[in-house]
Amino acid sequence: MSTYIFILGKEPELSKAELAARYPTLKFLSEASEFVMMKLSDDFNQQEFNHLGGQIKAGKVFAKTNKKELISLIADYLLADHDSGKLNYGLSVHGWPEKNLRFLLLGLKKEFKTRGVSSRFANQAFKNISTAQHKGLAGGLEILVCKELSDFYLAEVVAVQDIDSYSKRDYKKPFRDMKVGMLPPKLAQIMINLTGSDGVIWDPFCGGGTLIMEGLLMGHDMIGSDINEKILKGAKQNVEWLKKEFDVKGKVDLFAHDATRMVPDKSFDAVCFEGYLGPPQGQLKPKKELADVLGELTKLYYLFFDSLKTADFKGPIVIGLPFFRVKEGEIFLNEMIHGVRLMGFKKELDLKYARQDQLVGRHILRFRL
Ligand SMILES: C[S@@+](CC[C@H](N)C(=O)[O-])C[C@H]1O[C@@H](n2cnc3c(N)ncnc32)[C@H](O)[C@@H]1O
């Protein structure tokens, strides 16, 4: 086992929940706002990291130290495997203001010079290394300097978010329908991880199939249904494309179904979906103008949960419901959530995912009967 640091995505609570659900037997050794630390087996690698949607980078910890020792310890580590030629590297700091990079990088440059090594850091304008820059390190290492209280943890980056693959999955798939709304692949991965299941997952509002695709890439067998046959055809095209472009091992079953009707006679271990979000909201409205949409969505999801209750489904149910930004603040589907709890479903998780400027965000919940 080794200690790893995870640099969390833009919704840190969701990122932490993802790690806790994917690695349920492991504990966070420390928890800061930007990163967490946990012990994982030594074969943790980029391939496993690619299944995590809420993490930006992972680093393997090689030292715990104080501010005075930082430069010499980083220099020792970077030189340990260095043969000859120019030493390329990058540094990123977390839990500590980025402006500290200036003294670290200039201090290291001086240290290398004293040790007779010519070096070049990849940081631009004394800013952290972005995931895109990480790729350009040309064999050089990126070191994370993470501060927690008065301790500093040093880690070598072993995996970073594969932004090219995410953008291929998001933008290159053949069927995209902006009107229906599309789940970002990273959020789909987070939601799948939040189920804590490694079995078959049913998405009853599958739309163009983002969740289905991500589930397949993560090795799940996936079941997807949607009320709209045209959209379902799009999901099938997307899955065919995925099979050609990526290494997909899981099985998939896509069919038309109204989620408010009886649960289909299929076997699944978890339910996971981003539901119907209502019509697109073009501008910030007063709360009262959303009354009809709220009523429609409340009924839709209430009926869906009622069908799960009738089927006595006991597995995890991870859902992304819409929440709306209105002139008076934010509105959630609270009446529906309350009704579902009265049916006997326990709410295990309650988190939000939204950009600052979005009128409709996602309210991520996990229920279980
Ligand atoms: C926001 S979209 C889901 C998008 C999907 N997560 C994706 O990324 O492509 C919601 C979907 O719910 C479907 N839908 C609406 N009412 C439904 C119902 N009663 N039963 C099943 N699907 C329904 C719509 O046809 C739409 O495709």
Ligand as a Chemical Component Dictionary entry (heavy atoms), coordinates in Angstrom:
data_LIG
# 
_chem_comp.id                   LIG 
_chem_comp.type                 NON-POLYMER 
_chem_comp.pdbx_formal_charge   0 
_chem_comp.three_letter_code    LIG 
# 
loop_
_chem_comp_atom.comp_id 
_chem_comp_atom.atom_id 
_chem_comp_atom.alt_atom_id 
_chem_comp_atom.type_symbol 
_chem_comp_atom.charge 
_chem_comp_atom.model_Cartn_x 
_chem_comp_atom.model_Cartn_y 
_chem_comp_atom.model_Cartn_z 
_chem_comp_atom.pdbx_ordinal 
LIG C1  C1  C 0  -32.052 15.223 -19.689 1  
LIG S1  S1  S 1  -32.438 13.872 -20.706 2  
LIG C2  C2  C 0  -31.239 12.717 -20.251 3  
LIG C3  C3  C 0  -29.982 12.964 -21.019 4  
LIG C4  C4  C 0  -28.961 11.894 -20.830 5  
LIG N1  N1  N 0  -28.544 11.803 -19.449 6  
LIG C5  C5  C 0  -27.782 12.172 -21.738 7  
LIG O1  O1  O 0  -26.752 12.650 -21.251 8  
LIG O2  O2  O -1 -27.886 11.984 -22.930 9  
LIG C6  C6  C 0  -33.906 13.239 -20.085 10 
LIG C7  C7  C 0  -34.536 12.146 -20.912 11 
LIG O3  O3  O 0  -35.688 11.724 -20.206 12 
LIG C8  C8  C 0  -36.604 11.223 -21.169 13 
LIG N2  N2  N 0  -37.932 11.111 -20.535 14 
LIG C9  C9  C 0  -38.812 12.071 -20.200 15 
LIG N3  N3  N 0  -39.892 11.524 -19.642 16 
LIG C10 C10 C 0  -39.690 10.186 -19.584 17 
LIG C11 C11 C 0  -40.441 9.087  -19.106 18 
LIG N4  N4  N 0  -41.637 9.238  -18.555 19 
LIG N5  N5  N 0  -39.892 7.850  -19.194 20 
LIG C12 C12 C 0  -38.685 7.669  -19.754 21 
LIG N6  N6  N 0  -37.937 8.669  -20.259 22 
LIG C13 C13 C 0  -38.430 9.904  -20.160 23 
LIG C14 C14 C 0  -36.515 12.205 -22.307 24 
LIG O4  O4  O 0  -36.955 11.628 -23.522 25 
LIG C15 C15 C 0  -35.015 12.541 -22.303 26 
LIG O5  O5  O 0  -34.325 11.769 -23.247 27 
# 
loop_
_chem_comp_bond.comp_id 
_chem_comp_bond.atom_id_1 
_chem_comp_bond.atom_id_2 
_chem_comp_bond.value_order 
_chem_comp_bond.pdbx_ordinal 
LIG C1  S1  SING 1  
LIG S1  C2  SING 2  
LIG S1  C6  SING 3  
LIG C2  C3  SING 4  
LIG C3  C4  SING 5  
LIG C4  N1  SING 6  
LIG C4  C5  SING 7  
LIG C5  O1  DOUB 8  
LIG C5  O2  SING 9  
LIG C6  C7  SING 10 
LIG C7  O3  SING 11 
LIG C7  C15 SING 12 
LIG O3  C8  SING 13 
LIG C8  N2  SING 14 
LIG C8  C14 SING 15 
LIG N2  C9  SING 16 
LIG N2  C13 SING 17 
LIG C9  N3  DOUB 18 
LIG N3  C10 SING 19 
LIG C10 C11 SING 20 
LIG C10 C13 DOUB 21 
LIG C11 N4  SING 22 
LIG C11 N5  DOUB 23 
LIG N5  C12 SING 24 
LIG C12 N6  DOUB 25 
LIG N6  C13 SING 26 
LIG C14 O4  SING 27 
LIG C14 C15 SING 28 
LIG C15 O5  SING 29 
# 
